[in-house]
Amino acid sequence: MSSKPTIALAPGDGIGPEIMQATLDLFREAKVHDHVDFVNVEMGKSVFDKGDSRGMTDIAIRTTEDCGILFKGPMETPKGGGGKSINVTLRKMFNAYANFRHFKTLPGVTTVYSKAGINLDMTIVRENIEDTYGGVEHRLSNDMIQCKRLISAPGCDQVHRYAFQTARKMGVKKVHCGHKANIMKMTDGLFLERFKRTAQDFPEIETGDVIVDALCMNLVVKPQQYQMIVLPNLQGDIVSDLCAGLVGGLGFAPSANIGRHISIFEAVHGTAPDIAGKGIANPTSLILSGIMMLRHVGLLKHAAIIENALLAALESGVHTGDFGDPAMKNYKPAVGTKDFTQAIINKLGTKPETVAAVPVPEQGAWAIEKHARPASQQVIRTFTNVITHVVGCDIYLDTPLAPASVAEEMQRCCADTPFNITLISNRGTQVWPTGSVYTECVDYYRVRFELKKDIPVGTIGQSRAVALMDKIAEKFTVCSFELLRTFDGIKGYSLAQGQ
């Protein structure tokens, strides 16, 4: 039995098996297999087709946990039905909390920026577990559907610390936080606050923050002003694909999903079923992801040799059919996946001449520390010993009544309770006690109840708020309920638009 460390291997669907085989052929020629064994695991379409909505077998899950590293090709998520994205499921199941993507201008890959002589080299670090990607959704009324956006302090801390630690290793001078804290003041506000707190531990790194819509504009106008950007999940997903477009597309975008126990390296482009089996797919993205994986596990020398060979092959003009500029002096006809990979293999041990070569260290060896398997799920916390008090509740109703009628009914319901009705909002906009007759309402209201002025804070617990909800539920459909609390005297809830 081999004593070498192991990496779980999932070839993927569509073009996945072809580009994975090409990558493994390249790795074998570069002597990667002398240091690691790859263990196949069953994931993707074949598992979905058997009726398993997870898209992975129990054996695949345990093997990945035992290996600690998963190398995967693109995978298909069934359209319709109950199966969720296996890519998201894997990241969340194994708590791969940080998505890391490095975007660089590559020789032979023509873009508007390369034509202008602008060489890009930037990194996107994206929170990978939370945000709307929690997938917590409910139909609340005939006309209203909700998706919860969940942002936690520990989740923010994990991704920010990883970003700054990685920036320090890479020699990045400045890290930006992308956010929408001007609108989502509590969720993105927390993300930005924890960014600033984490930055205090890395005083040598300059920081900045930028609202995500301005960031997208800046990335198109002057992308070279950014070195590393860390973002929440959804915004990071969009911005990282935007950055891929700056350097040629998803076919040139490597991706790593980093966790404390398990990390996943993958191609982020689709399965391209229209060209599957034709032998013409571009394996560059998966090769670059594999290079990131080799660096992650400590095989630094192998990673540098392979990357230099890839750069040398690209600058020689070799390309698959999805890229290549006929206007280039060394333009050659497109080749298939195998010939493209062979061109890289032929360059092993050489260095590119038109771009800077990657320094090749003297050696590299497996450097991943294997943590003990947790006995159970761990609870991670940032804030402890916080004093909280109940000061009211928001009760969400499914009703076609007009705001004034809702207010009349709610005032009767709370008359003999410790609470007064202070606000009614619809789709986040205040419609009572003040508002505009031009604000159109749907059949879903937030009704806010707060402690009466003569009730001291700290004397009422959640049971009285729950009792109020129960009373209201006798006459109305209550869709959801949220306690209003203060945390160390600070309100833990937001105002409505127009309040």
C-alpha positions in Angstrom: 0.0 0.0 0.0 1.3 3.4 -1.0 2.5 5.7 1.9 2.1 8.8 -0.3 -0.5 11.5 0.7 -3.8 11.3 -1.3 -6.0 13.8 -3.1 -9.6 13.0 -3.9 -10.3 13.3 -7.6 -13.7 14.0 -9.2 -13.3 14.3 -13.0 -16.7 16.0 -13.4 -19.2 16.1 -16.2 -19.3 17.1 -19.8 -15.8 18.1 -20.8 -14.6 17.5 -17.2 -13.1 14.0 -17.8 -11.2 15.3 -20.8 -9.6 18.3 -19.2 -8.9 16.3 -16.0 -7.1 13.6 -17.9 -5.1 16.3 -19.7 -4.1 17.9 -16.4 -3.2 14.5 -14.9 -1.1 13.7 -17.9 0.8 17.0 -17.5 1.2 16.3 -13.7 2.5 12.9 -14.3 5.2 14.1 -16.7 6.1 16.8 -14.2 6.7 14.0 -11.6 3.8 15.1 -9.3 2.7 11.5 -9.1 5.9 10.7 -7.3 4.7 12.6 -4.3 0.9 12.1 -4.3 -1.8 9.6 -5.2 -5.1 10.6 -6.7 -8.2 8.7 -5.5 -11.3 8.7 -7.6 -14.6 9.7 -6.0 -18.1 9.5 -7.5 -19.7 13.0 -7.7 -21.9 14.8 -10.2 -24.5 13.9 -12.8 -24.1 10.1 -12.4 -25.0 10.4 -8.7 -27.9 12.9 -9.3 -29.3 10.5 -12.0 -29.4 7.7 -9.3 -31.8 9.9 -7.3 -29.3 11.2 -4.7 -30.0 15.0 -4.4 -26.6 15.6 -2.9 -24.8 14.7 -6.1 -22.2 12.7 -4.2 -22.0 9.3 -2.6 -21.4 8.6 1.1 -18.0 7.0 0.1 -17.1 10.1 -1.8 -17.8 12.3 1.2 -15.8 10.2 3.6 -12.9 9.8 1.1 -12.7 13.6 0.6 -12.8 14.1 4.4 -9.9 11.6 4.8 -7.8 13.2 2.0 -8.4 16.8 3.0 -8.0 17.9 -0.6 -10.5 17.6 -3.5 -9.5 18.2 -7.1 -12.6 18.4 -9.3 -13.7 19.2 -12.8 -16.9 21.1 -13.7 -20.1 19.4 -12.6 -23.6 19.6 -13.8 -26.5 20.4 -11.5 -29.9 19.0 -12.6 -32.3 21.6 -13.9 -35.5 21.5 -11.9 -36.1 19.0 -9.2 -34.7 19.1 -5.7 -31.0 18.8 -6.4 -29.0 21.9 -5.5 -25.6 23.0 -6.9 -23.1 20.3 -6.0 -20.4 23.0 -6.2 -22.1 25.1 -3.5 -22.9 22.0 -1.4 -19.3 20.9 -1.4 -18.0 24.2 -0.2 -20.6 24.5 2.5 -20.5 20.9 3.7 -16.7 21.0 4.1 -16.7 24.6 5.3 -14.4 25.8 2.6 -15.0 29.3 3.7 -12.7 31.3 1.4 -12.8 31.2 -2.4 -9.5 32.3 -3.9 -9.1 33.3 -7.5 -6.0 34.8 -9.1 -6.3 36.6 -12.4 -3.3 37.3 -14.5 -2.7 38.4 -18.1 -1.4 35.4 -20.0 0.7 35.4 -23.1 -1.2 34.4 -26.2 -4.6 35.3 -24.6 -5.6 38.5 -26.3 -7.9 41.0 -24.4 -8.7 44.7 -24.8 -6.2 45.2 -21.9 -3.4 43.2 -23.3 -3.8 45.1 -26.6 -3.4 48.3 -24.6 -0.3 47.0 -22.9 -1.9 46.7 -19.5 -0.8 43.6 -17.6 -3.3 42.5 -14.9 -2.4 40.7 -11.7 -5.2 40.7 -9.1 -6.8 38.4 -6.6 -10.4 38.1 -5.5 -11.1 36.5 -2.1 -14.8 35.7 -1.7 -16.6 34.5 1.4 -17.9 31.1 0.5 -20.4 29.9 3.1 -23.0 32.5 4.0 -24.9 35.4 2.4 -27.9 34.5 0.1 -26.0 31.3 -0.8 -27.4 29.8 2.4 -30.3 29.2 0.0 -32.8 29.8 2.8 -36.0 30.8 0.9 -39.7 30.8 1.7 -42.9 31.7 -0.1 -44.5 34.1 2.4 -47.8 35.0 0.7 -49.4 34.7 -2.7 -47.1 37.4 -4.1 -44.1 37.5 -1.9 -41.0 35.2 -1.7 -38.1 35.7 0.7 -34.4 34.8 0.5 -32.6 35.3 3.8 -29.2 36.9 3.8 -27.1 35.5 6.6 -23.8 37.2 7.5 -22.0 36.1 10.7 -19.0 37.7 12.6 -17.1 34.4 12.7 -17.7 33.9 8.9 -16.4 37.4 8.2 -13.4 36.9 10.5 -12.4 33.6 8.8 -12.4 35.0 5.2 -10.7 38.3 6.2 -7.9 36.6 8.1 -7.3 34.3 5.2 -7.2 37.2 2.8 -4.7 39.2 4.8 -2.5 36.1 5.5 -2.5 35.3 1.8 -1.7 38.9 0.9 1.2 38.8 3.3 2.6 35.6 1.7 2.1 37.0 -1.8 3.6 40.4 -1.0 0.4 42.2 -1.8 0.7 45.8 -0.7 -3.0 46.8 -0.5 -6.2 44.9 0.1 -9.7 46.4 -0.6 -13.0 45.4 0.9 -15.9 45.4 -1.6 -19.3 45.8 0.0 -22.7 47.5 -0.1 -22.7 48.8 3.4 -24.3 52.0 2.3 -27.6 50.1 1.8 -27.3 46.9 3.8 -25.9 48.6 6.8 -26.1 45.7 9.2 -25.0 42.7 7.1 -22.5 44.4 4.8 -21.8 46.7 7.7 -20.6 43.8 9.8 -18.5 42.5 6.9 -16.8 45.9 6.5 -16.4 46.3 10.3 -14.7 42.9 10.7 -12.4 43.7 7.7 -11.2 46.8 9.5 -10.7 44.9 12.7 -8.7 42.2 11.1 -6.6 44.7 9.2 -5.3 46.0 12.6 -3.3 42.7 12.9 -1.5 43.4 9.5 -0.3 47.0 9.8 2.2 46.6 6.9 -0.7 46.1 4.5 -2.6 49.2 3.2 -6.4 48.9 3.1 -9.3 50.5 1.3 -13.0 49.9 0.9 -15.2 50.4 -2.1 -18.9 50.0 -2.8 -19.4 47.1 -5.1 -21.2 49.0 -7.9 -18.4 51.5 -8.1 -15.9 48.6 -7.9 -17.4 47.0 -11.0 -17.1 50.3 -12.9 -13.5 50.8 -11.7 -12.6 47.2 -12.7 -13.7 47.9 -16.3 -12.1 51.4 -16.5 -8.9 50.9 -14.6 -8.5 47.3 -13.2 -4.8 47.6 -12.6 -5.5 49.8 -9.5 -6.5 46.7 -7.5 -4.3 44.0 -6.1 -6.6 42.0 -3.8 -10.3 42.5 -3.1 -12.3 40.6 -0.5 -16.1 40.4 -0.8 -19.2 38.8 0.6 -20.4 35.6 -1.2 -22.9 36.9 -3.9 -21.0 40.1 -4.7 -17.8 38.1 -4.8 -19.3 35.6 -7.2 -20.3 38.3 -9.6 -17.1 40.3 -9.3 -14.8 37.3 -9.7 -16.5 36.3 -13.0 -16.2 40.0 -14.1 -12.4 39.7 -13.4 -12.2 36.5 -15.4 -13.6 38.4 -18.3 -10.8 40.9 -18.0 -8.1 38.2 -18.6 -9.9 36.2 -21.3 -12.8 34.4 -19.6 -13.6 31.6 -17.3 -11.3 29.3 -19.3 -8.3 31.1 -17.8 -9.7 31.5 -14.2 -8.3 29.1 -11.5 -10.3 28.6 -8.3 -9.5 27.4 -4.8 -11.9 26.9 -2.0 -10.0 27.0 1.3 -11.1 25.5 4.6 -9.4 24.6 7.8 -9.8 20.8 7.3 -10.7 20.4 3.6 -9.9 22.5 0.5 -11.3 22.2 -3.0 -9.6 23.1 -6.3 -11.7 23.3 -9.4 -12.4 24.7 -12.8 -15.2 27.2 -12.4 -16.4 27.2 -16.0 -19.3 25.1 -17.2 -19.5 21.5 -18.4 -19.8 22.6 -22.1 -21.9 19.6 -23.2 -22.0 20.8 -26.8 -18.3 20.0 -27.2 -17.9 17.1 -24.7 -16.2 14.1 -26.2 -14.8 16.1 -29.2 -11.3 16.5 -27.8 -11.2 20.2 -28.3 -11.8 21.6 -24.8 -9.4 24.1 -23.2 -7.8 22.6 -20.0 -6.1 25.9 -19.0 -8.4 26.8 -16.1 -8.1 23.3 -14.5 -4.4 23.3 -15.0 -4.1 26.7 -13.3 -6.3 25.4 -10.5 -4.1 22.4 -10.2 -1.0 24.6 -9.9 -2.7 26.5 -7.1 -3.4 23.1 -5.4 0.2 22.0 -5.7 1.3 25.3 -4.0 -1.3 24.8 -1.3 0.0 21.3 -0.4 3.7 22.4 -0.6 4.8 21.0 -4.0 6.2 24.5 -4.8 8.9 23.3 -7.3 6.5 21.2 -9.3 4.0 24.1 -9.4 6.6 26.6 -10.7 7.9 24.2 -13.4 4.4 23.5 -14.7 3.4 27.2 -14.7 6.5 28.2 -16.6 5.8 25.5 -19.1 2.3 26.7 -19.5 3.4 30.3 -20.0 6.1 29.2 -22.5 3.6 27.1 -24.5 1.1 29.9 -24.6 3.7 32.5 -25.7 4.7 30.1 -28.5 1.2 30.5 -30.0 -0.3 27.1 -29.2 -4.0 27.4 -28.4 -7.3 25.6 -28.5 -10.2 26.8 -30.6 -11.8 29.1 -28.0 -8.9 31.6 -28.1 -6.1 32.8 -30.2 -5.7 36.0 -32.2 -5.0 35.6 -36.0 -3.4 39.0 -35.9 -0.5 37.7 -33.8 2.8 37.2 -35.6 3.2 33.6 -34.3 -0.5 32.6 -34.9 -1.0 28.9 -35.4 -4.1 26.9 -36.2 -6.1 25.7 -33.2 -5.2 22.3 -31.7 -7.2 19.8 -29.6 -6.9 19.1 -25.9 -4.3 16.4 -26.2 -2.0 18.4 -28.5 -2.4 21.5 -26.3 -1.4 19.5 -23.3 1.5 17.9 -25.1 2.8 21.4 -26.1 3.0 22.2 -22.4 4.7 18.9 -21.6 7.3 19.7 -24.3 8.1 22.9 -22.5 8.6 21.4 -19.0 12.0 22.6 -17.7 11.9 25.7 -19.8 10.9 29.3 -19.0 8.9 31.9 -20.9 10.8 34.7 -22.6 8.2 37.4 -23.2 6.8 37.5 -19.7 8.5 37.1 -16.3 9.2 33.5 -15.4 8.0 32.1 -12.0 11.0 31.5 -9.7 11.6 27.8 -9.2 12.5 26.8 -5.6 15.1 24.2 -5.0 12.6 21.7 -3.6 9.1 21.2 -2.5 7.4 18.6 -0.3 4.0 17.9 1.1 3.3 20.5 3.7 -0.4 20.1 4.7 -0.9 19.5 8.4 -3.7 16.9 8.9 -6.0 18.0 11.8 -7.8 15.5 13.9 -11.3 14.6 12.7 -13.8 16.6 14.8 -16.0 14.5 17.0 -19.0 16.7 16.1 -19.8 20.0 14.4 -18.0 22.9 16.0 -19.7 26.1 17.0 -17.5 29.1 16.2 -18.0 32.5 17.9 -16.6 36.0 17.8 -18.6 38.0 20.3 -19.2 36.6 23.8 -20.5 38.0 27.1 -22.8 40.4 25.2 -25.7 41.8 27.3 -28.9 41.6 25.3 -32.4 42.9 26.0 -35.8 42.3 24.3 -37.3 45.7 23.2 -40.0 44.5 20.8 -40.7 42.4 17.8 -41.4 42.6 14.1 -44.3 40.5 13.0 -44.8 39.8 9.3 -48.3 39.4 8.0 -49.9 37.9 4.9 -52.9 40.2 4.3 -54.5 42.2 1.4 -55.6 45.0 3.8 -54.5 48.6 3.3 -51.9 49.9 5.8 -54.4 52.0 7.7 -56.6 49.0 8.2 -53.7 46.9 9.3 -52.7 49.5 11.8 -56.2 49.6 13.3 -56.3 45.9 13.8 -52.7 45.8 15.3 -53.5 48.6 17.7 -56.4 46.6 19.1 -54.2 43.5 19.4 -51.5 45.2 21.4 -53.7 47.4 23.6 -53.3 45.4 26.8 -49.7 44.3 26.1 -46.3 45.9 27.0 -45.9 47.0 23.4 -47.0 49.8 21.1 -47.2 49.6 17.3 -44.5 52.0 16.0 -44.1 51.1 12.3 -45.7 49.3 9.3 -43.5 48.8 6.3 -44.1 47.1 2.9 -41.2 45.8 0.9 -38.9 47.7 3.3 -40.6 51.1 2.9 -42.5 52.8 5.7 -46.2 53.1 5.0 -47.5 53.9 8.5 -47.7 56.1 10.6 -46.3 58.2 7.7 -45.7 57.5 4.1 -46.8 58.4 0.6 -50.0 57.4 -1.1 -47.9 56.7 -4.1 -46.1 53.8 -2.4 -47.7 50.6 -3.9 -48.1 47.8 -1.4 -48.1 44.0 -1.8 -49.8 41.4 0.5 -46.9 41.2 2.9 -46.4 43.7 5.8 -43.8 44.1 8.5 -45.5 45.4 11.7 -43.1 46.6 14.4 -44.0 46.6 18.0 -41.7 48.3 20.6 -41.9 48.6 24.4 -44.1 51.3 25.8 -42.3 54.2 27.2 -43.2 53.3 30.8 -41.8 49.8 30.5 -38.1 49.6 31.6 -35.7 47.9 29.2 -34.7 44.5 30.7 -38.0 43.8 32.5 -39.7 42.0 29.5 -38.5 38.8 27.9 -39.3 37.1 24.7 -42.3 35.3 26.0 -44.4 38.4 26.0 -43.5 39.1 22.4 -44.4 35.5 21.5 -47.7 35.9 23.3 -48.4 39.0 21.2 -47.7 37.0 18.0 -50.0 34.3 19.2 -52.8 36.8 19.8 -52.3 38.3 16.3 -52.2 34.8 14.8 -55.8 34.3 15.9 -56.9 36.8 13.3 -54.1 37.0 10.7 -51.6 34.7 9.0 -48.3 35.3 10.6 -45.5 34.6 8.0 -42.6 35.1 10.3 -41.4 36.7 13.5 -38.3 38.5 14.6 -37.3 39.6 18.1 -36.1 43.2 18.4 -33.1 43.2 20.8 -30.3 45.5 21.9 -26.8 44.2 22.1 -24.7 46.0 24.7 -27.2 48.8 24.4 -27.0 49.0 20.6 -30.1 48.4 18.4 -29.8 45.0 16.6 -32.4 46.0 13.9 -32.7 48.4 11.1 -35.0 51.3 10.2 -37.3 51.2 7.3 -36.8 53.3 4.2 -38.5 56.6 4.9 -38.5 56.2 8.6 
